Amino acid sequence: MKISEYYGIRVPEIVFDYVDELENGIALDIGCNSGIVTEYLGSAGYKTIGIDICLPDECKNSDNIEYIQKDIRNFKFKKNYYDVIVALNILQFLSHSEKYKFIELIIDSLKIGGTFVMKSFTTLDSTYKKLSKIQEPVENNLFKFENGVISFFNSEELKPFLDKLDIDLILYTEEVVKDDHSSHDKHNHGMIDIVCKKKKD
């Protein structure tokens, strides 16, 4: 059985496809939620930190996994420290300026040749279309949403931003994905998948 089959669909294929096993590697899972990706990274040989503003009871520390309950805006990123950083569906809950700042912090925190894996919402998302009809944005593509805010990446802005960073862009794809949460009607998510490596000197 492949490890992707063991962990199930909750770990996106982008992680299986682009994160190599690395004994004694160091990984950071930003917005780890229930810890499924954190646990996968630990099983792949990484000493892993999973961070989220709210952690469920099932997130337990182990020999190579540490969970930290904290707002990532208060997390101190170590320079040139991580082999892998994963941020799946989390950056959209930061402001427009914050999410670009955090991408820069993430790249700065990677070792040379380290990998960054990211998924996030885009302006093709059905929620963006709905919110843009009923309220004015707080700032560029940022809207009030539930108890906070939600922000959407625009490829016309994101791609030029990435081109200026000291990275090798391995994957950059945008698509519209149909979704059907048990608590929501059927809807579409505009998604962007990014994988990059910090350039070698």
N, C-alpha and C positions, 0 to 999 in steps of 0.2 A: 504493500500500500504506500502510495506517495504521501509525503508529509502534508501536502496541500489537501489531500482527501481526508487525512486524519483530523486536521484542524477545521475542516469544513469551509463554507463560503464566507464566514465572517472575516477571514483574512483575505484581502483582495489578492488576485493573481499577480498584481504588480509587485507585491512583496516577495512572493515565491520566485518570480521571474528575474528580479534584479538585485536581490540581497543574497549574496553568497554566504555559505557557512564559513565561520572564521573562529577558530579556537582562540580564546582569550581576547577576542575583539571587544570593543566597547560601543554600546548602542544606546540611543535615546528615543523613546516613543512619546511624542508630544500629543497630549489629549488621548491618553491610553484607554479611557473608558473602563471596560470590564477586564482589560489586560490580556485579551486573546493574542494580540500582536506582540505584546511584551513577552508573553510566555513562549511564543514561537521563536522570537529572537534569542531568548535564553536557551532554548533547545538547539539552536543553530550555533551555539558556542560563545555567544556574546554575554559579557557582563552588562546587564541592561537596567536602565532607569526608565520607569514608566511614570509619567507625571500627568495629573489631571486635577481640576479644581474640586472635583467630587469623586471619591473612590468608593465602589461598592465593597461589601464585607469580604467577598471572595478574593480580593486582591491582597495576597499575603507575600511578605518578603521571604526570600530563600537565599541559598548560597550565592547565586549569581544574579538575582533580581531584587531591585529595590523600588518600592513604590513611594512616591512623594505626592501628598495632597497639597497642591499649591496652584495659584493662578500663574500661568506661564510668564505673565508680565512681571512677576516678582522672582523668577528663576534666574540664577546667575549662570550664564553660558560660559563654559571653559574654552579658551582659545586653542585651536588645533588639537582637540582632545578625542573626538568621537570618530569611529570608523563608519558608523551608520546613524543617520537621524531620519525618523519617520514622522510625518505629520499628515494624518489621514482625516479629512473632513473636520478640521479644527480652525484653520486660519480664517475661515469666513466669519468667525465670531469675534474677530478683532476689527478695529477701525481700519479705514482705508490706509492711513499712514502707518499704523502699527504693523499690518501684515507684511508690508514691504520691508519695514525695519527688521522684522523677525526673520525674513528670508535671508537678509544680509547677515544677521547674527548667526543663523544656522550654518551658512556657508563658512563663516569665520571660525565656527566651532569644530568644523570637520578637519580631520587630518588630511594631508595631501593625498589625493586619490580616494578620499572618503566619499560615501554615497548618501545623497539626499533623495528621499522618496516622498512625494506629496500628491494628495488628491484634494480638490476643493471645488466649490460651486462657481459657475460662471453666469454671465448675464443671459444665457440661454435657458436658465432654470425657470420653471413655472412659477416659483415663489417670487422671483425677481419681477416677472411680468405682472403678477398680481399686485405686489406692493407698489410698483411704479405707477399703477393706475389709481391707487387710493391715498398715497401720501407723497410728499416731497422728500427727496433723499436728504439725510442729515449732512452727508458729504458725498463725494463721488461714489455712486453705486453702493451706498451704505444706508440702511433703513432701520427704523425701530422695529423690533421683532420680539414678541412675547415679553420676557423680562429683561431683554438686553437689546443687542443690535445684530444684524446680519449683513455681511458684505459680499459682493460678487466680483470676481475677477473678470476683466475685459481683456481679451487676447491682444487687442490693438495697443494696450498699455503694458501688459505683462511680458509679452515676448521681447520688446525692445529693452525692458528692464533686465531681463535675464541675460540678454546678449552683452550687457555691460559688466556682468559679474565674471569673476575668475573661475569659470566652470566649463566643463565639457558637457553639453546637453545631450543626454543619451536617448531620452524619450520626451516627446511633447505632443500630446494628443488631446483633442476636444471632442466630446460626443454628447448626445442627449440620450439619457438612460431612463427607461420606464420603471416606475417604482410603485409599490402597493403595500405600504405599512398597514398593519392591522388596525391602527387607530386613525388612519387617514384614507381619503379616497385615492383612487389611482391618479398619479401625477407624473410629471417628467422632471428629471434633474439634469441641468446642464453641468457637465463635469469636465474637469481638466486633470489630466494625469501628467506628472512631471518626474523624471528621474535624471539626476545629474551627478557628476563627480567633480570634486575640487581639483583644479588643474595642478599638475606638477610644475615645479619651478623650472 
